[in-house]
Every structure is written in C-alpha cells, then in structure tokens.
C-alpha cells in the first residue's frame, strides 16, 4: 500500500442520497470523501483505511497484535 492517496474515484448520485451520505459522514466524524475511502478499503481489505495504515506500519516494524487471551489475563 502506498502512503499517499493520489488517485481519485468519483460518481454522481441523486440529491437525497448525497444529503444522507454527508449526514452519515458527519456522524462518523469524517468527510464524505474519507467515508467513501473507508468503504472502499473495507470492501477490498476488510478494514478501514486507518486500520489498514496501522497494519502496514506494524508489519513494517515487525509488531504483532497481542494475543487477546493473554491481554485478558492481565486485566
């Protein structure tokens, strides 16, 4: 995965759908474009763009997520 988002994906939708999409983005605390990027990433990779970035960074550094069973033992 590249660090930079340089490619644009666009579409046209009816006004009511655009209004609902912008409202959904506001509820998610992001822009409509960021929400669309997350939807594309979830469709392709099963995780949001932020989760995908984190995974690639962890992989590059050699980190692995802790075992959830071990994490629970320390709670």
C-alpha positions in Angstrom: 0.0 0.0 0.0 1.2 3.5 -0.9 1.4 6.1 1.9 -0.2 8.8 -0.4 -3.7 8.9 -1.7 -3.2 10.2 -5.2 -6.0 8.6 -7.3 -9.5 10.0 -7.5 -12.7 7.9 -7.6 -15.9 9.9 -8.3 -19.5 9.2 -9.1 -22.8 11.1 -9.4 -25.7 10.4 -7.1 -29.2 11.9 -6.5 -29.5 14.9 -4.1 -31.3 12.9 -1.4 -28.6 10.2 -1.4 -25.8 12.9 -1.3 -27.6 14.5 1.7 -27.8 11.2 3.6 -24.1 10.4 2.7 -23.0 13.7 4.1 -25.1 13.2 7.3 -23.5 9.7 7.7 -20.1 11.2 7.3 -20.8 13.9 9.9 -22.0 11.2 12.4 -18.8 9.3 11.7 -16.7 12.4 12.3 -15.2 12.5 8.8 -15.7 14.0 5.4 -17.8 12.3 2.7 -14.6 11.5 0.8 -13.0 9.9 3.9 -16.1 7.8 4.4 -16.0 6.6 0.8 -12.3 5.8 1.1 -13.1 3.7 4.2 -16.0 1.9 2.4 -13.7 1.1 -0.5 -11.0 -0.2 1.9 -13.5 -2.3 3.9 -14.7 -3.8 0.6 -11.2 -4.6 -0.6 -9.4 -5.4 2.6 -12.0 -5.9 5.4 -10.7 -2.9 7.4 -10.9 0.9 7.3 -8.1 3.0 5.7 -6.8 3.9 9.2 -6.8 0.3 10.3 -5.0 -0.7 7.0 -2.4 2.0 7.6 -1.8 0.8 11.1 -1.5 -2.8 10.0 1.1 -1.9 7.4 3.1 0.2 9.8 3.0 -2.6 12.5 4.1 -5.1 9.8 6.9 -2.8 8.7 8.1 -2.5 12.3 7.7 -6.2 13.0 5.0 -5.7 15.6 2.1 -8.1 16.1 -1.1 -7.6 17.9 -1.0 -9.1 21.4 -2.9 -12.4 21.9 -6.3 -11.4 23.3 -6.3 -14.3 25.8 -3.0 -13.1 27.3 -4.3 -9.5 27.3 -7.4 -10.6 29.3 -5.3 -12.4 31.8 -3.7 -9.0 32.8 -7.0 -7.1 33.1 
